[in-house]
Amino acid sequence: MNHEKLKKAVENIEGLSVIKKSPRNTDYYFLRIRSVRRGFHGKGSVNVERAIRWDGKTRSIQPLIAEAIKIRDGLSKSTEKIRASKDSFSHIIDKWYKSKKDVPSFGQKKLMLNKRVRGFWDEKKIKDFSYGMVQQWIDETKKYHPRSIGNTYGMLKDLLRFAKINNYLDYDQERMPRIKVKTPKKSRTKLSNEEYEIFLEYIRKCKLYPFYRMTFETGLRGQEVCALTWGDWNSEESSLYVSKAVKSDENFKPYIGELKNYGEPRKVFINEALNTYLRDYFKEIMDSEEVGKKSLIIKNKICPLSLEGGERVQKWSDSEILTPRIIASHIRYHLNKIDLPAALKDKLNGSKRTMGIGAHTGRVNFATKASKHLNQFELQKMLGHKDLQSTAIYYQPDEEEMKESYKKLKNLYKNT
């Protein structure tokens, strides 16, 4: 057989192999070409592959192998290890990354920085640095990533400050170009009490029901809810002890870490209805799995709303830990499968002015409603805000409240 000859011909050639596929009872062979892509620090990361399809008849073996070797050499050249010379920005960026290794969640930002900062600056020479070069980078980033230019520019400034402190270049903050990007700011989705009840009723069978129930009724951050264990719940006292949060490392693998901004642990009291639900939920899962004090309340488990109706919420992950982003994506993806009223579904999907349902939606709704009944210091303690200004956002009166306020001033200048 021709494919056996091909296998024998490539067995001693590095990077080449033969695989067979038989769709619809027809045999096809693929000459697979593989090269190893190297990371920025010289560590092998992912395999880069190409393949040439061959039916075993139309082409002879030697020209096929010659073409594959040419492709392999091209892949090897484009994916070879990057060695940063000490006079390039790539060297500074490597040093800067290492200085940030202990900063929480910085690993997640590296992916963005690799695309939007390294792509432009890596091959630039330190001696060639100019503010015109910064403006050129701004123009390119504005064109392709207008919504993230603010955050990315802040990271670039931080990189340049690091370079100045370590005597790589002379950098003056005042001479940096100013940016002005107009992007419409979307408001968070807010649900009425009736809409909230309808939403909960329709996702009752979802394994993420406890997540939304707790975020809407306690105001906890999504990453705090995802890190709660059954040992953190005190049924007699009707409280939750919040001392940790879910983080993601540089490979986006979730782990349990410290609270946001290294906040202090706090005790959150819950209403009787939520406490009763947790008690019933605990009894329900006790029948199907082993539950201990260290077991997570929110787990990556099989969900009726997941893809194909029987997969885990995050089916490509073996970890039990879920992140708020995955939870929000799960609900948004399956909104069309849930038979919600059309108006509520549109609201949850979001629009040009609103963000739609997300992991932070419950917290925003809780804080907005609680601000009508609590003072700022009480709400700050509940939400775990480090700064009172963060809490003050929820005390902005809406149009109806302003009308009522003006009515109170109706007789301001009349004699009493």
Summary of the structure (lengths in Angstrom):
residues: 416
radius of gyration: 28.2
end to end distance: 107.4
largest distance: 107.9
contacts: 1096
relative contact order: 0.08
helix: 49%
strand: 13%
